[in-house]
Amino acid sequence: MPKKNTVLVTAATGNVGPHAVAQLLQAGADVRALVLKDDPNIGRLPAGVELFEGDLADPDSLDAALDGVDGVFLMWPFFTTSVETAPAVVKKIEARARRAVLVSSIGVHIGLERVDNNCHAYLEELLEATALEWTFLRTTGFQANALGFAQQIKDGGVVHFPYGAATRTSVHEADLAAVGVAALTEDGHAHQKYLVTGPEAQSQEEQVHIIGEVLGRELGWQDVEHDAARAAMVATGWPPSYADGALDYFAALTKEPELGSTVVQDVTGRPARTFRSWAEEHVEAFR
């Protein structure tokens, strides 16, 4: 009997990780989830996954989770983990695995990174220098980012946020996971740099109106001025360079929409999910 494909998913309890875990299990893989000690979100993970406690900030803590793996679905939690340990982590992955999928960013695809910050670009460079069969998922924003509007929608129905006219091609987290799962379980995806997007371009304000239609309520939008938005973002823990990069990018997207692609359809054989379908799935979060 052939050995099962064994895959480790990092940042496993975030917005994308649970989808990746579930889909890998459905594909017949043995799945491991890297979780932090006392992770409050372990309940997001489906039954059948094997939990390994570890932290990307401590490369030696990954040894048990990586022992015997064939592939790694790698997400790096930049807000909480410095990339200083990335070279050691990548070296450990290369020593044990054959394939690695990195959730990267459209910022690398359009040449924005290495200007505003170098996190995804740096990880890509580290992986490109290995013998791994790597695949990069250069994603646009997650549709789940709209959950950041939930409390304002509950409280009064007017979302205060910068650049409502910024037009994005946000991707459903399950679709992003599906492209990564294909790269880890099928041949033909090695050394691909996929731009992974949703199927449509919508402004942030339009997304809020769609949430309102799903709720059966009229929701409003109020732009927050750039400097005030930056101060608020930094106050809530955003590194200043990240805040500057995000706001400058949003400003650019008010003039020209974000890039789109057919990668989800091309890789999975089915259309990418719309934002409306995401909103219908998550409607209770906004009530």
C-alpha positions as CSV (number, residue, x, y, z in Angstrom):
1,M,0.0,0.0,0.0
2,P,1.5,3.4,-1.0
3,K,2.5,5.8,1.7
4,K,0.0,8.6,2.3
5,N,1.0,12.2,1.5
6,T,1.8,14.0,4.7
7,V,1.4,17.7,4.8
8,L,2.0,20.3,7.5
9,V,-0.1,23.5,7.6
10,T,1.3,26.5,9.5
11,A,-0.8,29.3,10.8
12,A,-3.4,26.6,10.8
13,T,-6.1,28.3,12.8
14,G,-6.3,31.5,10.8
15,N,-8.6,32.5,8.0
16,V,-7.0,30.1,5.4
17,G,-5.5,27.3,7.5
18,P,-8.8,25.5,8.4
19,H,-9.8,25.4,4.7
20,A,-6.4,24.0,3.7
21,V,-6.6,21.4,6.5
22,A,-10.1,20.3,5.5
23,Q,-9.4,20.1,1.8
24,L,-6.2,18.2,2.3
25,L,-8.1,15.7,4.5
26,Q,-10.6,15.4,1.7
27,A,-7.8,14.7,-0.7
28,G,-6.7,11.8,1.4
29,A,-3.6,13.3,2.9
30,D,-2.3,12.9,6.5
31,V,-2.6,16.4,7.8
32,R,-0.7,18.1,10.6
33,A,-1.5,21.5,12.0
34,L,1.1,23.7,13.6
35,V,-0.5,25.5,16.5
36,L,0.7,27.8,19.2
37,K,0.5,26.8,22.9
38,D,-3.0,27.5,24.2
39,D,-4.2,28.6,20.8
40,P,-7.8,29.8,21.3
41,N,-8.8,29.0,17.8
42,I,-8.1,25.3,17.7
43,G,-11.8,24.7,17.5
44,R,-11.7,25.9,13.9
45,L,-9.9,22.8,12.8
46,P,-11.7,19.7,11.6
47,A,-11.5,16.3,13.1
48,G,-8.8,14.1,11.7
49,V,-5.9,16.6,11.8
50,E,-2.9,15.9,14.0
51,L,-1.9,18.9,16.2
52,F,1.7,19.8,16.7
53,E,2.7,22.7,19.1
54,G,5.3,24.9,17.6
55,D,6.2,28.5,16.7
56,L,7.9,29.8,13.5
57,A,9.8,32.1,15.8
58,D,11.5,29.1,17.3
59,P,12.7,26.9,14.4
60,D,13.8,24.0,16.6
61,S,10.2,23.7,17.8
62,L,9.2,22.6,14.3
63,D,11.3,19.4,14.3
64,A,8.6,17.0,15.4
65,A,6.0,18.5,13.1
66,L,8.3,18.3,10.1
67,D,9.5,14.8,10.7
68,G,8.3,12.6,7.8
69,V,6.4,15.3,5.9
70,D,6.1,15.5,2.1
71,G,4.8,19.0,1.9
72,V,4.3,22.2,3.8
73,F,1.5,24.8,3.4
74,L,3.3,27.9,4.6
75,M,1.7,31.0,5.9
76,W,3.9,33.5,7.9
77,P,2.1,35.6,10.5
78,F,4.1,38.7,10.0
79,F,2.3,40.8,12.6
80,T,3.3,38.5,15.4
81,T,6.5,36.8,14.0
82,S,9.6,38.4,12.7
83,V,11.2,37.0,9.5
84,E,14.5,36.8,11.3
85,T,13.9,33.1,11.8
86,A,12.8,32.5,8.2
87,P,16.2,31.3,6.9
88,A,16.3,28.6,9.6
89,V,12.7,27.6,9.1
90,V,13.1,27.3,5.3
91,K,16.3,25.2,5.8
92,K,14.4,22.8,8.0
93,I,11.6,22.5,5.5
94,E,14.0,21.8,2.7
95,A,15.8,19.1,4.7
96,R,12.5,17.2,5.2
97,A,9.9,18.0,2.6
98,R,9.7,17.8,-1.2
99,R,7.0,20.5,-1.8
100,A,6.2,23.8,-0.2
101,V,3.4,26.2,-1.0
102,L,3.9,29.8,0.2
103,V,0.9,32.2,0.7
104,S,2.5,35.3,-0.7
105,S,1.2,38.6,-1.9
106,I,0.2,40.6,-5.0
107,G,2.6,43.1,-3.7
108,V,5.4,40.9,-4.9
109,H,3.7,40.3,-8.2
110,I,3.4,44.0,-9.0
111,G,6.8,45.0,-7.6
112,L,5.5,46.8,-4.6
113,E,7.3,44.7,-2.0
114,R,10.9,45.5,-1.4
115,V,9.6,49.1,-1.4
116,D,7.1,49.1,1.4
117,N,8.2,45.9,3.1
118,N,10.1,42.8,2.2
119,C,8.4,40.0,4.0
120,H,6.8,38.0,1.2
121,A,9.5,38.9,-1.3
122,Y,12.1,37.7,1.2
123,L,10.4,34.4,1.8
124,E,10.0,33.8,-1.9
125,E,13.7,34.5,-2.4
126,L,14.6,32.0,0.4
127,L,12.4,29.3,-1.1
128,E,13.7,29.9,-4.7
129,A,17.2,29.2,-3.5
130,T,16.2,25.7,-2.3
131,A,15.8,22.3,-4.0
132,L,12.1,22.3,-3.0
133,E,9.2,22.1,-5.5
134,W,7.9,25.4,-4.4
135,T,4.7,27.2,-5.5
136,F,3.9,30.8,-4.6
137,L,0.3,32.0,-4.2
138,R,0.5,35.7,-4.7
139,T,-2.9,36.6,-3.4
140,T,-5.0,39.7,-3.3
141,G,-7.0,40.6,-0.2
142,F,-9.0,37.9,1.6
143,Q,-12.8,38.3,1.4
144,A,-12.6,37.6,5.2
145,N,-11.0,41.0,5.7
146,A,-14.6,42.3,5.6
147,L,-15.0,40.8,9.0
148,G,-13.1,43.8,10.2
149,F,-16.3,45.8,9.5
150,A,-18.6,43.6,11.5
151,Q,-18.7,45.6,14.7
152,Q,-19.4,48.9,13.0
153,I,-22.2,47.2,11.0
154,K,-23.7,45.8,14.2
155,D,-23.3,49.1,16.1
156,G,-24.7,51.6,13.6
157,G,-24.6,50.4,10.0
158,V,-22.0,52.9,8.8
159,V,-18.5,51.7,8.2
160,H,-15.7,54.2,8.8
161,F,-12.6,53.2,6.9
162,P,-10.2,54.8,4.4
163,Y,-10.5,54.6,0.6
164,G,-14.0,53.2,0.1
165,A,-13.5,53.6,-3.7
166,A,-10.4,51.3,-3.6
167,T,-11.4,48.5,-6.0
168,R,-10.1,45.0,-5.2
169,T,-10.4,41.5,-6.5
170,S,-10.6,39.8,-3.1
171,V,-10.3,36.0,-3.0
172,H,-12.4,33.6,-0.9
173,E,-10.1,31.8,1.5
174,A,-11.3,28.4,0.5
175,D,-10.4,29.1,-3.1
176,L,-6.9,30.2,-2.1
177,A,-6.5,27.0,0.0
178,A,-7.8,25.0,-3.0
179,V,-5.0,26.2,-5.3
180,G,-2.4,25.4,-2.6
181,V,-3.9,22.0,-1.9
182,A,-3.7,21.2,-5.7
183,A,0.0,22.3,-5.7
184,L,0.7,20.0,-2.7
185,T,-1.2,16.9,-4.0
186,E,-0.9,17.1,-7.8
187,D,2.0,17.3,-10.3
188,G,2.5,20.3,-12.6
189,H,2.6,23.2,-10.1
190,A,6.3,23.3,-9.2
191,H,8.0,26.7,-9.5
192,Q,4.7,28.4,-10.4
193,K,4.1,32.0,-9.2
194,Y,0.3,32.1,-9.2
195,L,-1.6,35.4,-8.9
196,V,-4.7,34.1,-7.0
197,T,-7.7,36.4,-7.0
198,G,-11.5,36.5,-6.8
199,P,-13.6,36.6,-9.9
200,E,-14.7,40.2,-9.8
201,A,-13.5,43.7,-9.0
202,Q,-15.4,45.6,-6.3
203,S,-14.8,48.6,-4.3
204,Q,-14.6,48.3,-0.5
205,E,-17.8,50.4,-0.3
206,E,-19.6,48.1,-2.8
207,Q,-18.6,45.1,-0.6
208,V,-20.3,46.8,2.4
209,H,-23.4,47.4,0.3
210,I,-23.5,43.7,-0.7
211,I,-23.3,42.7,3.0
212,G,-26.2,45.1,3.6
213,E,-28.3,43.4,0.8
214,V,-27.6,40.0,2.4
215,L,-28.6,41.3,5.8
216,G,-31.7,43.1,4.4
217,R,-30.4,46.4,5.7
218,E,-29.1,49.6,4.1
219,L,-25.5,50.1,5.2
220,G,-23.4,53.3,4.8
221,W,-19.7,54.1,4.2
222,Q,-17.7,57.1,5.5
223,D,-14.2,57.6,4.3
224,V,-11.5,58.1,7.0
225,E,-8.8,60.6,6.0
226,H,-5.4,59.1,5.3
227,D,-3.4,60.4,8.2
228,A,-6.1,59.6,10.7
229,A,-6.4,56.1,9.3
230,R,-2.6,55.6,9.6
231,A,-2.6,56.8,13.2
232,A,-5.4,54.4,14.1
233,M,-3.7,51.4,12.3
234,V,-0.4,52.0,14.1
235,A,-2.2,52.4,17.4
236,T,-3.8,48.9,16.9
237,G,-0.4,47.3,16.2
238,W,0.3,47.7,12.5
239,P,4.0,48.3,11.9
240,P,4.3,51.8,10.4
241,S,5.8,50.5,7.1
242,Y,2.8,48.1,6.7
243,A,0.3,50.9,7.4
244,D,2.0,53.2,4.9
245,G,2.2,50.4,2.3
246,A,-1.5,49.4,2.7
247,L,-2.8,53.0,2.6
248,D,-0.7,53.9,-0.4
249,Y,-1.9,50.8,-2.2
250,F,-5.6,51.5,-1.4
251,A,-5.1,55.0,-2.7
252,A,-3.7,53.6,-6.0
253,L,-6.7,51.3,-6.2
254,T,-9.1,54.2,-6.3
255,K,-7.6,55.1,-9.6
256,E,-7.0,51.7,-11.2
257,P,-8.6,48.4,-10.1
258,E,-6.6,45.6,-8.6
259,L,-5.3,42.9,-11.0
260,G,-7.4,39.8,-11.5
261,S,-6.7,36.3,-12.8
262,T,-8.4,33.1,-13.7
263,V,-6.0,31.0,-11.6
264,V,-8.7,29.5,-9.3
265,Q,-10.7,28.3,-12.3
266,D,-7.6,27.1,-14.2
267,V,-6.2,25.1,-11.3
268,T,-9.3,23.8,-9.6
269,G,-11.6,23.5,-12.7
270,R,-14.4,25.5,-11.1
271,P,-15.1,29.3,-10.9
272,A,-13.8,31.3,-8.0
273,R,-16.4,32.2,-5.4
274,T,-18.0,35.6,-5.4
275,F,-17.9,38.1,-2.5
276,R,-21.7,37.8,-2.3
277,S,-21.4,34.0,-1.7
278,W,-18.8,34.7,1.0
279,A,-21.2,37.3,2.7
280,E,-24.0,34.7,2.6
281,E,-21.8,32.2,4.3
282,H,-20.8,34.6,7.1
283,V,-24.0,36.7,7.5
284,E,-24.3,35.8,11.2
285,A,-21.1,37.6,11.9
286,F,-22.7,40.9,10.9
287,R,-26.1,40.6,12.7
